[in-house]
């Protein structure tokens, strides 16, 4: 029979980890956590598509690719993209942002004084800058006056609400690949003090020493933006990286490209990556991953190498993927360490064992509501098998915690167990 993992045991285990205030807690949040934020209008009403689905505040990579491509009107750029699409197809690569920008970058390395795809070097640079500008525009939702940003960023505010009420011995550390302001908006809406490695008031500047030092403002939540932020720029006069709401379109972020792995060796990225590594290497820590697709090899390698040097830290990845199987990228990465759990909607890799979610026995009455809140069962166990642990009639289903919305609901519920309300 196929291997199985009991969601009740897993969920209860997560609960015990989070209510133990001595365990170091960290989160790695990817693009999926920004996509989970809903698009709203000025009055806070949800905006839906033609299929009555709520639109995401920030589109995913495929939707973002389509939006940018459709907005390009210059014939020379459209013609160049036709060629790039054909080249990517020949290499069995998808026509999406990372591959498009990577293709442009590769051409810029070899073009010299020639032309490629009908563009000279300046033309390729202009095309790349066009993509960068449009990416920045699509994630700069805080500037859109047609959006009720307070309503749209409520998930992130509720995460800050949990952090505020967690009363942990060690500061919660948040690592994110997103360069929007949603976590900043959420933290500040709850008056949650946080530190991101920048110091100063007039022109806050990045200080790598403070990133390494746990004794500076020890109780403040940490926010480490692994791929940069919309508000970062380089001050040529002071020769240092600063943070400002008025950074122009050439601000410092790692745009989706294969070359982002080279960029990520520069400051502040190298300090943040080292901080991620240090967090995992230390004992008695748990890093939760949510909304991350395991598409960044640099981050994957950092996690794997750090786990190999850690005695007791665990990494738990919540992957929103109903088709997670043994050949999925996340599973392949997770197999590098038995301390790396990869949890999908219907299956999981735990302790190096891949199996589906299934209740091994019918829950007790007190567990019914709790389990059903975070595990969507396909069907209850047959009446005749209740309490018998009959593995032939296991109750399978989907783990809801892989959804950022449900994860936040779970966290808030821990802070307010008496009323159970998710505001």
BAKE-383754 format. One record per residue (C-alpha): residue number from 1; x, y, z; residue in one letter. Coordinates in nm, 2 decimals, decimal comma. Example, Ala and Ser with C-alpha at 12.3 -4.5 7.8 and 13.67 -1.06 7.14 Angstrom:
- 1 | 1,23 | -0,45 | 0,78 | A;
- 2 | 1,37 | -0,11 | 0,71 | S;
END
This chain:
- 1 | 0,00 | 0,00 | 0,00 | X;
- 2 | 0,11 | 0,36 | -0,07 | X;
- 3 | 0,28 | 0,55 | 0,22 | X;
- 4 | 0,06 | 0,80 | 0,40 | X;
- 5 | 0,10 | 1,10 | 0,63 | X;
- 6 | -0,16 | 1,18 | 0,89 | X;
- 7 | -0,27 | 1,55 | 0,86 | X;
- 8 | -0,40 | 1,55 | 1,21 | X;
- 9 | -0,05 | 1,46 | 1,35 | X;
- 10 | 0,11 | 1,72 | 1,12 | X;
- 11 | -0,13 | 2,00 | 1,21 | X;
- 12 | -0,11 | 1,93 | 1,58 | X;
- 13 | 0,27 | 1,93 | 1,55 | X;
- 14 | 0,27 | 2,27 | 1,38 | X;
- 15 | 0,05 | 2,40 | 1,65 | X;
- 16 | 0,29 | 2,28 | 1,92 | X;
- 17 | 0,58 | 2,44 | 1,75 | X;
- 18 | 0,41 | 2,78 | 1,72 | X;
- 19 | 0,29 | 2,79 | 2,08 | X;
- 20 | 0,63 | 2,70 | 2,22 | X;
- 21 | 0,78 | 3,05 | 2,26 | X;
- 22 | 1,14 | 2,92 | 2,29 | X;
- 23 | 1,16 | 2,78 | 1,94 | X;
- 24 | 1,31 | 3,02 | 1,69 | X;
- 25 | 1,06 | 3,09 | 1,41 | X;
- 26 | 1,13 | 3,21 | 1,06 | X;
- 27 | 0,92 | 3,24 | 0,74 | X;
- 28 | 1,03 | 3,24 | 0,38 | X;
- 29 | 0,75 | 3,39 | 0,17 | X;
- 30 | 0,75 | 3,38 | -0,21 | X;
- 31 | 0,54 | 3,53 | -0,49 | X;
- 32 | 0,24 | 3,32 | -0,40 | X;
- 33 | 0,19 | 3,52 | -0,08 | X;
- 34 | 0,15 | 3,84 | -0,28 | X;
- 35 | -0,08 | 3,67 | -0,53 | X;
- 36 | -0,30 | 3,57 | -0,24 | X;
- 37 | -0,38 | 3,93 | -0,16 | X;
- 38 | -0,71 | 4,02 | -0,34 | X;
- 39 | -0,76 | 4,30 | -0,58 | X;
- 40 | -1,01 | 4,56 | -0,46 | X;
- 41 | -1,17 | 4,88 | -0,57 | X;
- 42 | -1,16 | 5,21 | -0,38 | X;
- 43 | -1,45 | 5,10 | -0,15 | X;
- 44 | -1,29 | 4,77 | -0,07 | X;
- 45 | -1,51 | 4,55 | -0,29 | X;
- 46 | -1,34 | 4,25 | -0,44 | X;
- 47 | -1,27 | 4,26 | -0,81 | X;
- 48 | -1,35 | 3,94 | -0,99 | X;
- 49 | -1,28 | 3,80 | -1,34 | X;
- 50 | -1,53 | 3,66 | -1,59 | X;
- 51 | -1,53 | 3,33 | -1,41 | X;
- 52 | -1,63 | 3,50 | -1,09 | X;
- 53 | -1,28 | 3,44 | -0,93 | X;
- 54 | -1,12 | 3,71 | -0,72 | X;
- 55 | -0,84 | 3,87 | -0,91 | X;
- 56 | -0,50 | 3,88 | -0,74 | X;
- 57 | -0,36 | 4,22 | -0,63 | X;
- 58 | -0,03 | 4,13 | -0,79 | X;
- 59 | -0,05 | 3,90 | -1,09 | X;
- 60 | 0,15 | 3,58 | -1,12 | X;
- 61 | 0,44 | 3,54 | -1,35 | X;
- 62 | 0,23 | 3,41 | -1,64 | X;
- 63 | -0,03 | 3,68 | -1,62 | X;
- 64 | 0,24 | 3,94 | -1,57 | X;
- 65 | 0,42 | 3,81 | -1,89 | X;
- 66 | 0,09 | 3,84 | -2,09 | X;
- 67 | 0,02 | 4,19 | -1,96 | X;
- 68 | 0,36 | 4,32 | -2,05 | X;
- 69 | 0,37 | 4,16 | -2,39 | X;
- 70 | 0,03 | 4,29 | -2,48 | X;
- 71 | 0,14 | 4,64 | -2,38 | X;
- 72 | 0,44 | 4,65 | -2,61 | X;
- 73 | 0,35 | 4,85 | -2,92 | X;
- 74 | 0,69 | 4,93 | -3,09 | X;
- 75 | 0,73 | 4,71 | -3,40 | X;
- 76 | 1,10 | 4,65 | -3,35 | X;
- 77 | 1,04 | 4,51 | -3,00 | X;
- 78 | 0,74 | 4,30 | -3,11 | X;
- 79 | 0,95 | 4,15 | -3,39 | X;
- 80 | 1,24 | 4,08 | -3,16 | X;
- 81 | 1,01 | 3,90 | -2,91 | X;
- 82 | 0,87 | 3,68 | -3,20 | X;
- 83 | 1,23 | 3,56 | -3,26 | X;
- 84 | 1,30 | 3,51 | -2,88 | X;
- 85 | 0,97 | 3,31 | -2,85 | X;
- 86 | 1,08 | 3,09 | -3,14 | X;
- 87 | 1,43 | 3,04 | -2,99 | X;
- 88 | 1,28 | 2,95 | -2,65 | X;
- 89 | 1,05 | 2,70 | -2,81 | X;
- 90 | 1,34 | 2,53 | -2,98 | X;
- 91 | 1,51 | 2,49 | -2,64 | X;
- 92 | 1,19 | 2,36 | -2,48 | X;
- 93 | 1,17 | 2,67 | -2,26 | X;
- 94 | 0,86 | 2,86 | -2,18 | X;
- 95 | 0,79 | 3,21 | -2,31 | X;
- 96 | 0,78 | 3,38 | -1,97 | X;
- 97 | 0,95 | 3,67 | -1,79 | X;
- 98 | 1,25 | 3,49 | -1,65 | X;
- 99 | 1,34 | 3,32 | -1,98 | X;
- 100 | 1,27 | 3,63 | -2,19 | X;
- 101 | 1,49 | 3,85 | -1,98 | X;
- 102 | 1,76 | 3,58 | -1,96 | X;
- 103 | 1,76 | 3,56 | -2,34 | X;
- 104 | 1,80 | 3,93 | -2,37 | X;
- 105 | 2,09 | 3,92 | -2,11 | X;
- 106 | 2,27 | 3,65 | -2,29 | X;
- 107 | 2,25 | 3,84 | -2,62 | X;
- 108 | 2,38 | 4,15 | -2,45 | X;
- 109 | 2,69 | 3,96 | -2,34 | X;
- 110 | 2,79 | 3,87 | -2,70 | X;
- 111 | 2,63 | 4,12 | -2,93 | X;
- 112 | 2,92 | 4,37 | -2,96 | X;
- 113 | 2,86 | 4,60 | -3,25 | X;
- 114 | 2,63 | 4,35 | -3,44 | X;
- 115 | 2,25 | 4,31 | -3,42 | X;
- 116 | 2,05 | 4,02 | -3,28 | X;
- 117 | 1,67 | 3,98 | -3,33 | X;
- 118 | 1,68 | 4,30 | -3,53 | X;
- 119 | 1,82 | 4,50 | -3,24 | X;
- 120 | 2,16 | 4,65 | -3,17 | X;
- 121 | 2,30 | 4,67 | -2,82 | X;
- 122 | 2,11 | 4,98 | -2,73 | X;
- 123 | 1,79 | 4,83 | -2,86 | X;
- 124 | 1,83 | 4,52 | -2,64 | X;
- 125 | 1,91 | 4,74 | -2,34 | X;
- 126 | 1,59 | 4,94 | -2,41 | X;
- 127 | 1,38 | 4,63 | -2,44 | X;
- 128 | 1,52 | 4,49 | -2,11 | X;
- 129 | 1,46 | 4,83 | -1,93 | X;
- 130 | 1,10 | 4,82 | -2,07 | X;
- 131 | 1,04 | 4,49 | -1,91 | X;
- 132 | 1,19 | 4,61 | -1,58 | X;
- 133 | 0,98 | 4,92 | -1,58 | X;
- 134 | 0,66 | 4,73 | -1,64 | X;
- 135 | 0,74 | 4,47 | -1,37 | X;
- 136 | 0,79 | 4,76 | -1,12 | X;
- 137 | 0,47 | 4,92 | -1,23 | X;
- 138 | 0,27 | 4,60 | -1,18 | X;
- 139 | 0,40 | 4,54 | -0,83 | X;
- 140 | 0,38 | 4,91 | -0,72 | X;
- 141 | 0,02 | 4,86 | -0,61 | X;
- 142 | 0,07 | 5,10 | -0,32 | X;
- 143 | 0,07 | 5,38 | -0,57 | X;
- 144 | -0,26 | 5,28 | -0,73 | X;
- 145 | -0,53 | 5,52 | -0,60 | X;
- 146 | -0,80 | 5,29 | -0,75 | X;
- 147 | -0,72 | 5,02 | -0,50 | X;
- 148 | -0,82 | 5,00 | -0,14 | X;
- 149 | -0,47 | 4,90 | -0,03 | X;
- 150 | -0,57 | 4,86 | 0,34 | X;
- 151 | -0,83 | 4,60 | 0,24 | X;
- 152 | -0,60 | 4,43 | -0,01 | X;
- 153 | -0,31 | 4,40 | 0,23 | X;
- 154 | -0,53 | 4,26 | 0,51 | X;
- 155 | -0,37 | 3,91 | 0,49 | X;
- 156 | -0,03 | 4,07 | 0,56 | X;
- 157 | -0,18 | 4,28 | 0,84 | X;
- 158 | -0,32 | 3,97 | 1,00 | X;
- 159 | 0,02 | 3,81 | 0,98 | X;
- 160 | 0,16 | 4,11 | 1,17 | X;
- 161 | -0,13 | 4,07 | 1,42 | X;
- 162 | -0,01 | 3,72 | 1,50 | X;
- 163 | 0,35 | 3,83 | 1,53 | X;
- 164 | 0,24 | 4,11 | 1,77 | X;
- 165 | 0,06 | 3,86 | 2,00 | X;
- 166 | 0,30 | 3,57 | 1,98 | X;
- 167 | 0,53 | 3,69 | 2,27 | X;
- 168 | 0,83 | 3,49 | 2,15 | X;
- 169 | 1,16 | 3,47 | 2,32 | X;
- 170 | 1,34 | 3,53 | 1,99 | X;
- 171 | 1,24 | 3,78 | 1,71 | X;
- 172 | 1,04 | 3,63 | 1,42 | X;
- 173 | 1,24 | 3,65 | 1,10 | X;
- 174 | 1,07 | 3,70 | 0,77 | X;
- 175 | 1,26 | 3,63 | 0,45 | X;
- 176 | 1,08 | 3,72 | 0,12 | X;
- 177 | 1,16 | 3,72 | -0,25 | X;
- 178 | 0,89 | 3,98 | -0,31 | X;
- 179 | 0,99 | 4,34 | -0,36 | X;
- 180 | 0,64 | 4,49 | -0,31 | X;
- 181 | 0,55 | 4,67 | 0,01 | X;
- 182 | 0,28 | 4,44 | 0,13 | X;
- 183 | 0,47 | 4,32 | 0,44 | X;
- 184 | 0,58 | 4,67 | 0,53 | X;
- 185 | 0,21 | 4,78 | 0,49 | X;
- 186 | 0,10 | 4,50 | 0,71 | X;
- 187 | 0,36 | 4,55 | 0,98 | X;
- 188 | 0,30 | 4,92 | 1,00 | X;
- 189 | -0,08 | 4,89 | 1,01 | X;
- 190 | -0,04 | 4,70 | 1,33 | X;
- 191 | 0,23 | 4,93 | 1,47 | X;
- 192 | 0,47 | 4,63 | 1,46 | X;
- 193 | 0,84 | 4,74 | 1,49 | X;
- 194 | 1,06 | 4,57 | 1,23 | X;
- 195 | 1,42 | 4,59 | 1,11 | X;
- 196 | 1,54 | 4,54 | 0,75 | X;
- 197 | 1,91 | 4,62 | 0,77 | X;
- 198 | 1,88 | 4,99 | 0,69 | X;
- 199 | 1,97 | 5,25 | 0,95 | X;
- 200 | 1,93 | 5,63 | 0,96 | X;
- 201 | 1,64 | 5,87 | 0,92 | X;
- 202 | 1,70 | 6,12 | 0,63 | X;
- 203 | 1,84 | 5,87 | 0,38 | X;
- 204 | 1,84 | 5,53 | 0,55 | X;
- 205 | 2,14 | 5,33 | 0,43 | X;
- 206 | 2,21 | 4,96 | 0,43 | X;
- 207 | 2,44 | 4,84 | 0,71 | X;
- 208 | 2,56 | 4,48 | 0,67 | X;
- 209 | 2,71 | 4,46 | 1,02 | X;
- 210 | 2,36 | 4,53 | 1,18 | X;
- 211 | 2,22 | 4,24 | 0,98 | X;
- 212 | 2,46 | 4,00 | 1,15 | X;
- 213 | 2,41 | 4,15 | 1,50 | X;
- 214 | 2,12 | 4,00 | 1,71 | X;
- 215 | 2,19 | 4,24 | 2,00 | X;
- 216 | 2,07 | 4,54 | 1,81 | X;
- 217 | 1,69 | 4,59 | 1,87 | X;
- 218 | 1,66 | 4,22 | 1,96 | X;
- 219 | 1,28 | 4,20 | 1,99 | X;
- 220 | 1,20 | 4,37 | 1,66 | X;
- 221 | 1,07 | 4,15 | 1,38 | X;
- 222 | 1,32 | 4,10 | 1,10 | X;
- 223 | 1,23 | 4,16 | 0,74 | X;
- 224 | 1,49 | 4,04 | 0,49 | X;
- 225 | 1,40 | 4,11 | 0,12 | X;
- 226 | 1,61 | 3,85 | -0,06 | X;
- 227 | 1,55 | 3,99 | -0,41 | X;
- 228 | 1,55 | 4,36 | -0,32 | X;
- 229 | 1,28 | 4,61 | -0,28 | X;
- 230 | 1,10 | 4,88 | -0,48 | X;
- 231 | 1,24 | 5,14 | -0,24 | X;
- 232 | 1,61 | 5,06 | -0,28 | X;
- 233 | 1,85 | 5,27 | -0,48 | X;
- 234 | 2,22 | 5,35 | -0,51 | X;
- 235 | 2,35 | 5,69 | -0,39 | X;
- 236 | 2,63 | 5,77 | -0,62 | X;
- 237 | 2,76 | 6,05 | -0,40 | X;
- 238 | 2,77 | 5,85 | -0,08 | X;
- 239 | 2,85 | 5,53 | -0,27 | X;
- 240 | 2,60 | 5,32 | -0,07 | X;
- 241 | 2,26 | 5,16 | -0,10 | X;
- 242 | 1,98 | 5,37 | 0,04 | X;
- 243 | 1,61 | 5,33 | 0,10 | X;
- 244 | 1,35 | 5,58 | -0,01 | X;
- 245 | 0,99 | 5,60 | -0,14 | X;
- 246 | 1,12 | 5,83 | -0,42 | X;
- 247 | 1,36 | 5,58 | -0,59 | X;
- 248 | 1,34 | 5,61 | -0,97 | X;
- 249 | 1,28 | 5,32 | -1,21 | X;
- 250 | 1,64 | 5,21 | -1,19 | X;
- 251 | 1,60 | 5,10 | -0,83 | X;
- 252 | 1,78 | 4,80 | -0,70 | X;
- 253 | 1,59 | 4,47 | -0,73 | X;
- 254 | 1,68 | 4,14 | -0,88 | X;
- 255 | 1,45 | 4,11 | -1,19 | X;
- 256 | 1,36 | 3,76 | -1,30 | X;
- 257 | 1,65 | 3,63 | -1,50 | X;
- 258 | 1,90 | 3,35 | -1,49 | X;
- 259 | 2,16 | 3,62 | -1,41 | X;
- 260 | 1,98 | 3,69 | -1,08 | X;
- 261 | 2,21 | 3,43 | -0,92 | X;
- 262 | 2,51 | 3,65 | -1,01 | X;
- 263 | 2,33 | 3,96 | -0,88 | X;
- 264 | 2,24 | 3,79 | -0,56 | X;
- 265 | 2,60 | 3,78 | -0,46 | X;
- 266 | 2,61 | 4,15 | -0,43 | X;
- 267 | 2,50 | 4,36 | -0,13 | X;
- 268 | 2,25 | 4,36 | 0,04 | X;
- 269 | 2,16 | 4,02 | -0,11 | X;
- 270 | 2,47 | 3,84 | 0,01 | X;
- 271 | 2,41 | 3,96 | 0,36 | X;
- 272 | 2,04 | 3,85 | 0,35 | X;
- 273 | 2,13 | 3,51 | 0,21 | X;
- 274 | 2,39 | 3,46 | 0,47 | X;
- 275 | 2,13 | 3,55 | 0,73 | X;
- 276 | 1,90 | 3,28 | 0,60 | X;
- 277 | 2,19 | 3,03 | 0,62 | X;
- 278 | 2,27 | 3,14 | 0,97 | X;
- 279 | 1,91 | 3,11 | 1,08 | X;
- 280 | 1,89 | 2,75 | 0,96 | X;
- 281 | 2,23 | 2,65 | 1,10 | X;
- 282 | 2,15 | 2,75 | 1,46 | X;
- 283 | 1,98 | 2,50 | 1,68 | X;
- 284 | 1,61 | 2,48 | 1,77 | X;
- 285 | 1,47 | 2,67 | 1,48 | X;
- 286 | 1,18 | 2,61 | 1,23 | X;
- 287 | 1,17 | 2,78 | 0,90 | X;
- 288 | 0,82 | 2,78 | 0,74 | X;
- 289 | 0,81 | 2,83 | 0,36 | X;
- 290 | 0,49 | 2,95 | 0,18 | X;
- 291 | 0,42 | 3,08 | -0,16 | X;
- 292 | 0,76 | 2,98 | -0,29 | X;
- 293 | 0,80 | 2,77 | -0,61 | X;
- 294 | 1,16 | 2,65 | -0,55 | X;
- 295 | 1,26 | 2,83 | -0,87 | X;
- 296 | 1,56 | 3,00 | -0,72 | X;
- 297 | 1,86 | 2,77 | -0,72 | X;
- 298 | 2,06 | 3,01 | -0,50 | X;
- 299 | 1,80 | 3,00 | -0,22 | X;
- 300 | 1,75 | 2,62 | -0,26 | X;
- 301 | 2,12 | 2,56 | -0,23 | X;
- 302 | 2,15 | 2,79 | 0,07 | X;
- 303 | 1,87 | 2,60 | 0,25 | X;
- 304 | 2,01 | 2,25 | 0,17 | X;
- 305 | 2,37 | 2,34 | 0,27 | X;
- 306 | 2,26 | 2,50 | 0,59 | X;
- 307 | 2,05 | 2,21 | 0,69 | X;
- 308 | 2,35 | 1,98 | 0,64 | X;
- 309 | 2,53 | 2,18 | 0,91 | X;
- 310 | 2,23 | 2,21 | 1,15 | X;
- 311 | 2,16 | 1,97 | 1,43 | X;
- 312 | 1,80 | 2,04 | 1,51 | X;
- 313 | 1,65 | 2,30 | 1,28 | X;
- 314 | 1,36 | 2,19 | 1,06 | X;
- 315 | 1,23 | 2,34 | 0,73 | X;
- 316 | 0,86 | 2,30 | 0,65 | X;
- 317 | 0,75 | 2,40 | 0,31 | X;
- 318 | 0,38 | 2,45 | 0,24 | X;
- 319 | 0,35 | 2,42 | -0,14 | X;
- 320 | 0,02 | 2,51 | -0,31 | X;
- 321 | 0,03 | 2,23 | -0,57 | X;
- 322 | -0,25 | 1,98 | -0,61 | X;
- 323 | -0,03 | 1,77 | -0,85 | X;
- 324 | 0,28 | 1,75 | -0,63 | X;
- 325 | 0,45 | 1,42 | -0,72 | X;
- 326 | 0,79 | 1,25 | -0,68 | X;
- 327 | 0,92 | 1,44 | -0,98 | X;
- 328 | 0,82 | 1,78 | -0,87 | X;
- 329 | 1,10 | 2,04 | -0,82 | X;
- 330 | 1,01 | 2,09 | -0,46 | X;
- 331 | 1,02 | 1,72 | -0,38 | X;
- 332 | 1,36 | 1,69 | -0,55 | X;
- 333 | 1,50 | 1,97 | -0,34 | X;
- 334 | 1,34 | 1,83 | -0,02 | X;
- 335 | 1,50 | 1,49 | -0,07 | X;
- 336 | 1,84 | 1,64 | 0,01 | X;
- 337 | 1,76 | 1,63 | 0,38 | X;
- 338 | 1,53 | 1,44 | 0,62 | X;
- 339 | 1,49 | 1,77 | 0,81 | X;
- 340 | 1,32 | 1,92 | 0,50 | X;
- 341 | 0,94 | 1,86 | 0,48 | X;
- 342 | 0,76 | 1,94 | 0,16 | X;
- 343 | 0,38 | 1,95 | 0,21 | X;
- 344 | 0,15 | 1,98 | -0,09 | X;
- 345 | -0,23 | 1,98 | -0,11 | X;
- 346 | -0,27 | 1,60 | -0,15 | X;
- 347 | 0,07 | 1,46 | -0,07 | X;
- 348 | 0,39 | 1,53 | 0,13 | X;
- 349 | 0,75 | 1,44 | 0,18 | X;
- 350 | 0,82 | 1,39 | 0,55 | X;
- 351 | 1,12 | 1,23 | 0,69 | X;
- 352 | 1,23 | 1,14 | 0,34 | X;
- 353 | 0,91 | 0,94 | 0,28 | X;
- 354 | 0,67 | 1,06 | 0,00 | X;
- 355 | 0,31 | 0,98 | 0,06 | X;
- 356 | -0,05 | 1,11 | 0,04 | X;
- 357 | -0,24 | 1,28 | 0,32 | X;
- 358 | -0,48 | 1,05 | 0,49 | X;
- 359 | -0,64 | 1,02 | 0,83 | X;
- 360 | -0,53 | 0,69 | 0,98 | X;
- 361 | -0,84 | 0,68 | 1,21 | X;
- 362 | -1,15 | 0,89 | 1,25 | X;
- 363 | -1,09 | 1,19 | 1,47 | X;
- 364 | -1,23 | 1,22 | 1,82 | X;
- 365 | -1,53 | 1,45 | 1,86 | X;
- 366 | -1,32 | 1,73 | 1,99 | X;
- 367 | -1,09 | 1,71 | 1,69 | X;
- 368 | -1,36 | 1,72 | 1,42 | X;
- 369 | -1,40 | 2,10 | 1,39 | X;
- 370 | -1,03 | 2,16 | 1,42 | X;
- 371 | -0,93 | 1,90 | 1,16 | X;
- 372 | -1,21 | 2,00 | 0,91 | X;
- 373 | -1,10 | 2,36 | 0,94 | X;
- 374 | -0,75 | 2,28 | 0,79 | X;
- 375 | -0,80 | 1,95 | 0,62 | X;
- 376 | -1,06 | 1,90 | 0,35 | X;
- 377 | -1,15 | 1,53 | 0,36 | X;
- 378 | -1,26 | 1,35 | 0,04 | X;
- 379 | -1,50 | 1,14 | 0,25 | X;
- 380 | -1,53 | 1,03 | 0,61 | X;
- 381 | -1,43 | 0,68 | 0,71 | X;
- 382 | -1,70 | 0,42 | 0,68 | X;
- 383 | -1,90 | 0,38 | 1,00 | X;
- 384 | -1,79 | 0,02 | 1,04 | X;
- 385 | -1,42 | 0,12 | 1,04 | X;
- 386 | -1,42 | 0,40 | 1,29 | X;
- 387 | -1,16 | 0,36 | 1,55 | X;
- 388 | -1,02 | 0,04 | 1,40 | X;
- 389 | -0,73 | 0,21 | 1,21 | X;
- 390 | -0,81 | 0,00 | 0,90 | X;
- 391 | -0,55 | 0,12 | 0,65 | X;
- 392 | -0,76 | -0,01 | 0,36 | X;
- 393 | -1,02 | 0,26 | 0,42 | X;
- 394 | -0,81 | 0,57 | 0,49 | X;
- 395 | -0,98 | 0,91 | 0,47 | X;
- 396 | -0,78 | 1,11 | 0,22 | X;
- 397 | -0,81 | 1,47 | 0,13 | X;
- 398 | -0,64 | 1,81 | 0,09 | X;
- 399 | -0,43 | 2,00 | 0,34 | X;
- 400 | -0,56 | 2,36 | 0,35 | X;
- 401 | -0,26 | 2,51 | 0,52 | X;
- 402 | -0,07 | 2,52 | 0,19 | X;
- 403 | -0,29 | 2,82 | 0,11 | X;
- 404 | -0,15 | 3,14 | 0,25 | X;
- 405 | -0,50 | 3,25 | 0,34 | X;
- 406 | -0,55 | 2,94 | 0,55 | X;
- 407 | -0,20 | 2,96 | 0,70 | X;
- 408 | -0,28 | 3,31 | 0,83 | X;
- 409 | -0,62 | 3,20 | 0,96 | X;
- 410 | -0,43 | 2,92 | 1,15 | X;
- 411 | -0,19 | 3,17 | 1,30 | X;
- 412 | -0,45 | 3,42 | 1,40 | X;
- 413 | -0,66 | 3,14 | 1,56 | X;
- 414 | -0,36 | 3,05 | 1,78 | X;
- 415 | -0,36 | 3,40 | 1,91 | X;
- 416 | -0,73 | 3,42 | 1,98 | X;
- 417 | -0,83 | 3,06 | 2,06 | X;
- 418 | -1,13 | 3,16 | 2,27 | X;
- 419 | -1,34 | 3,33 | 2,01 | X;
- 420 | -1,19 | 3,16 | 1,71 | X;
- 421 | -1,27 | 3,46 | 1,50 | X;
- 422 | -1,07 | 3,55 | 1,19 | X;
- 423 | -1,11 | 3,92 | 1,14 | X;
END
